[in-house]
Amino acid sequence: MLVLMGMSPSLMVMGQEPIYGGIMHTPLSADAHALNPFSWTTTYEAYVIWHIYDPLVRLDLENQAYACIAESWSHSTDFSEWTFVIRDDVYWHDGEKLTIDDVFYTYNLNWNDPDIPRRSWLFDEITELEVVDNTIVITFGWGPKPADVLYDLATTLIVPEHIWADIDLHDYANDVNPIGSGPFKFVEWERAQFFRLEKHDQYQFPIYIDGKTIPIISEVEAAFYALAGGDIEVMANPPPELESAAEFYNASVHTSLNDYWVYLGMNQRRYPNNVTEFRQAIMYGIDRQEIVDVIKYGRGAIMPASCNLPWGTYYNEEAKTYDYNITKTIEMLDDLGWVDTDEDDIREDGLGNPLEFDVIVSADAQESVDTVKFIKTYLEPAGIQVNVVPIIWDVLWTTVGGTGDEANTWDYDWAVLGWVGFWSDFHPSSFYWLLSADNWWGSNAVNIPGWNSTVRTQVTDLCELVLYETDEAVVADLIDQIQVLVAEDLPYLPLQVNGGTYLYKTDEYKGWQLGPTDGPDNYFTWLSIQLISPPESGPGYLALGAILALVITVGLIKFRRRRD
């Protein structure tokens, strides 16, 4: 036994349950395009990037601020000055120590470059950045809310100055050997196949697994067979029949909600998309509940026309709703004077143009493609022809203005896109990010081309007031006003809020961390997960020692074959 103990350090403390590593396998449903933390464009890219890079502050499973690179923080009584103390045990993946200079470099870069896509709006409100010993002091021209600073600004991903100092961040894929300080180091990216990551041995918090493999699995059936066969540990949004059979392949079920909603965006630079009544008619003509029930298997909810999540502090139940009513759609189109003049079952607008629209949608997002097919079916009885146009994400993003390159921008009729918010059920600045003409995403140049009505001006003004208001009651009233205006004018046609159902294996791994808005594959799981039983040892003395241990401890330790 003494010899065996020397061979198995994890057993040296009697009575302590041993910890085993392993390689965790969690799939992506589509490939990333680049790994630039300043300019990522899809949730697939963000997922990989957040393995590699860390911010000062992460959000925990209850969406509360959690110290990461920052050890602690404090603020002045009026919230205008914030001080973040940096940990002294953080290292980059290349072995260099992360210092306050890296933090200052990252924040100063964002402060001075308003064209960075993944940049917090609060950088525009900073008046001074100062380094004092191992702290960064951030001074604002006014006192922003703690939720803004902690959930938005402090979640900025930190990059190493010694690598990025000579890089043009606006034209850099960062896809060869990205160096961060996050829990996992980049090893390999086989395009359209997999990512391979390994544990960051110098990470400031304990990590038990040896690494992660992230296979790209786009088909639900393929993901299920991979889960059932033990090739992956997590599967998102399985069909209901597979969910109900989870216990037969040693999986548990977890459900959560997502601050991610899908919408139909209409290019208002083109007639008749710029007619409010036309947008309203289309909204009535889409059975959004059926989209949730059929395409999403009931996982999720109808997204309110107000563009605010249907729960939480700021949701206004008095804002206008659009229950499915195709008869209402037909009546409104008739009132607008748009009829089928040539008897081809397609109406013509007031200029004689057929009501025929191409809808561009990401070819990588099958659910969105299916959503457009449903919309096509819904609107046919109203005399509207919808053409489904799946295109690659890079082209779609450029076309809707996301890259800032005006070549080929806005050359579309309609587009189906998703909005990943910032916990807009309780974040007072969410409407500023989404709808203000003064913000990048909601500007006329990017995501809502042509929305230039008087309502647009009113909404922008109200968004500005929210940013500077400190009275919570006044903030709530302003946000209520915004929702009423938005639901009436419909700059976006919101479809559904995504809900998540996950299967995760419980026969091989333990340490899963689960939250109301997180699936089992999250940052805290990455830190705590471990094999239940040790991996099979190789031949020789280790194998002999394992056999002896099995015999001596009378089955206390069970061995199970583990895949490579």
Secondary structure, DSSP 4 states (H G I P E B T S, - for coil): -HHHHHH-GGGSSTTSPP-B--EEE--BSS--S---TTT--SHHHHHHHHHH--BSEEE-TTS-EEESSEEEEEE-TTSSEEEEEEPSS-B-TTSPBP-HHHHHHHHHHHHH-TT-TT--GGGGGEEEEEEETTEEEEEESS---HHHIIIIITTPBP--HHHHTTS-GGG----S----SSSEEEEEEETTTEEEEEE-TT-SS---S-EEEEEB---HHHHHHHHHTTS-SEEES--HHHHHTGGGGTEEEEEEEEEEEEEEEE-TTSTTTT-HHHHHHHHHT--HHHIIIIISTT-EEEPPTTSS-SSSTT--TTS------HHHHHHHHHHTT-B-SSSSS--B-TTS-B-EEEEEEETT-HHHHHHHHHHHHHHGGGT-EEEEEEE-HHHHHHHTTTTS--TTTT--SEEEEEEE-S-TTT-TTHHHHHH-TTSTTTSTTTTSTT--SHHHHHHHHHHHHHHH---HHHHHHHHHHHHHHHHHH-SSEEEEEEEEEEEEE-SSEE----BTTB-SSSHHHHHH-EESSPPPP-SSHHHHHHHHHHHHTTTSS-------
